[in-house]
Amino acid sequence: MHFEQLNQSGWAQTYLLVDTESKKAALIDPVYDFMDEYLNVLEERDLNLDFAVATHTHADHITACYSLRELTGCEYAMWKDTACLGVSHYLNEDEQLMIGSLSVKVHHVPGHTNDHILLETPTHLLTGDFLFTGEGGAGRDDLPSGRVDEHWRSLQKLDSLHGNLIVCTGHEPPGTEMKSLDWNREHNPVLQMSSYEQYHAWQAKVTAGLGSVSKIKTALPANIFAEIPDHIPWMN
C-alpha cells in the first residue's frame, strides 16, 4: 500500500491510497481547487482511480469527487444516507471498500455532519473533520446537520480501534505531523473527557471563537447539488 497527503497548500487534507500491485487508487476528500494536481499525479504514476470518497458533506470547500467521476469514470462514494447528489457508490457500516487488494473499513460517525464516516486502512485512520490532531480536538458541530450529542456518542466508537493506527485528519495547519490514535488518546482533549457535559462545554467555547464559515454559501450548495458554480470567489 502507498499512502500520501497530496495538497501542498491550505489546511484541507487530501489523501491518496494506492494498491501498489494493481495500481488501483482512491482519493479521500479531494478538493476542487486542486483538480489539476490530482489528475497530473494519476497520469504521471499511471494509476487507475477506482474511488473518490468524501468523508462528509463539506461546508468549507467544494469537493472534487463528482468532477473526478465525470473525468475519470471512478465511483463517487459517500455514506448511504447523505443528501449529496452525484454519488454513485453508497457506503454502509463496516463495509469493506476494496481498492485492488487493499481493504478499507467504513465506520459511520455522525456528529460533525449526519453523513460523516471514518475510513480505516490496515495502518491509517482517516477521520475527516470528526477528529483532529492533539489540541485540535474535533470538528465543530454547529453547521448544517451537525449534532453535539451525536458527535459525543460517535467518539466512543474509537474505543475499539487499534491504537497504532495513524490518525489522518481532514484539516490541519501545514506541516502538522500526524500521530497515532494512542498518542491522540493521551493528547487530544476530547478523548480524555468523561461526560457529555464536558464535551458540550468544550464545543460551545471553541465554536464561539471560530466565527462563521466564509465559504459555506458557495461550497455547501455545490456539494449537495453536485454542481460547480460559474463563479467561485476564492478561485478568481
N, C-alpha and C positions, 0 to 999 in steps of 0.2 A: 504493500500500500504506500502511495505517496500522498502526503498531506501538506497543504501550503495555504497561507493567508496571502491574497493577491493585491489588495488595494494598497497603493503606495502613498496615498494622501487621505486626509479626513479621518473621522473617528469610526466610520462604518467599516465592519469587517466582512470580507467575503472569502469563503474557504473552498479550495479545490481538493476533491478527493479523487484519486486515480487508482484503479486496479492495474498495477504495472504490467501484469502478464497480458491482459486483453486490451489494454489502453482505453478501456471504458472509463468515463469520468462523470462526476457530478459537481455542480456549483451550488453552494449553500449561501443563501441571502445575497445574490448578485445585485449590484446597484446599477441602475440605468446609466448613470453618469460615466461608468467605466466599460460600457459595452465593447468599444473598440479594443480595449486592452484584453478583455476576456477572449474575444474572437481571435486575436493575434496569438494568445497563448495556446489555444486549442489547435490552431493551424500549425504553428511552429513546432509543437510537440507531437503532432499527428494523433491527437486524441479524439475519441468519439464521445460526444456529450450525450449521455443517456438521460440525465435528470437535471433540472434546475429547480431547487427547492427553496421555498420561503418558510422560515420557522414561524412566521406570524404575519398578520396584516400590518405592514409598516406605515407609520404616520409621519416619519421624518425623512424618507427618501422614496423615490419611485423604484419599484422592483424591476429588474431586468428579466424576470422569469418568463413572462409571456412573449417578450421580444425575442428572447433566445429560442423559445419554442417555434416561433414563426420563421426564424432564420436557419435553425439547425435541425428542426424536426424532433428535438428532445421532448420528454414529458415534463410538464409543469406540475410540480407536486406540492400539495398543502394538506392540512388537516381536513378530514371529511366534512366537517360542518362549517367550514369557512364561508364567509359571504362573498369572497372574491370570485369574479368571473374569469374565464380563460383557463381555469385549472383543468388539466387532463388526467391527472392521477391523484386520487383522493386517498390519504393515508389513514390507517387505523391504529389503535393502541397496540403496542408490541408487534407491529408489522416488521418483517424482515425486508428492508429495501435492499435489493441486490444490485450492486454496481459491478458487473462482471462477477467474480467470485467473492467480492467484498460484501459482507453482510452488515447492514446498518439498522439498529433497532430504533423504533419510534416510541416516544413517551408523550402523552398528552398532558400538558401542564397549564391549564387556564389560569389567568390572573392578570398579567400584563395586557393580554387580549384573550378572548374566549377561544381562539383557534391556535393558541401557542403550543409548539411541540419542542421537545429535546430530541437530538439525534445522537445516538451512541454508537461509535465505532469501537473496534477492539482496544483502541488506545486513547481516543479523544471523546469528549462530551461537548457537543455544540449546543450552546444554551440560548442563543439569540439575545433577547432583552429580558429573559426570565431571571438570569443570574449574571452578575458582573464579577470582576476580579477584586478580591480583598475588600478594601474600604468602599469600593463602588457599590457594594450591596446588591441591589436588584433594581429592575426597571420600574418606572413609575406606573401606578395603577389608576390614574385619573383621566386616561384617554379613552376614546370610544371602545366599548365592550370590556374595559378593564374593571376588575373587581378585587379589592384588597383581601377580602375573606377567602376568595378562591385562590389567590396567589399564596396566601399563608398555608392553606391545605396542600397545595401542589408542592410547596417546598419540602414537605415530608416525604415525597417520592424519592428525593435524593438519598434518603437513609439507606436504601437497599443497593445503591450503586457502588462500584468498586472505587476505593479512594485513590488508586493510581491513575485514574482517568485524568487527562489534561483538560481542564475547563477552557473552552474556546468561545468567547463571548461575541455578541453582535456589535458592541461599541466599546472602545477603549481609547484613551489618549495614544497618539502614535508612539511606538516604541515600547508599549507595555508588554512585559513578559507574562505569558500565560502560565498558570500554576495548576497543580493537581487539585482534585476535589478534596483530598485530605488537607492540603495546605489551606484551601478556602474554608474548610470546616474550622480551622483554627484562627483565620484572619478576616473572614467575611462576617460583619456584624449580624446580618440577618440569619446566618446559620448557627449563631450562638444564642438566639432568642428562645425563650421557653414558653412564650404565650402570644396569642393573637393580639392582645392589648399592646404589648411591646412593639410588635411589627406594625400595627396600625399607627401608633405614635411616631415611629420612625418614618413611615411613608408620608405622613402629614407634614413632618418637618422638612424632609428632603424635597417634596413636591412644592412646598411654599417657596423654596429657594430657586427652583428651576424656571418658573415662569411659563409662558406659552411656547408651543412648538411652531416656529415660524413657517415651516414648510408644509404644515398639515393641510392647508386649504388646497394645495396643488397635489400633494403626494397621496393623500388618502382617497380622493375620488379616482385618481388614476389607477391606484392599486385595486380598488373594489370593482371598477368597471372595465379594467384591462384596456385602457386607452391612454396613449401618450398624448398629452396636451400640446397644442400648437406652440404655446409659449411656456417655457419652464424658466421662471425668474432667475434662479441661481446658475443657469447654464447660458445665459445671454448677457 
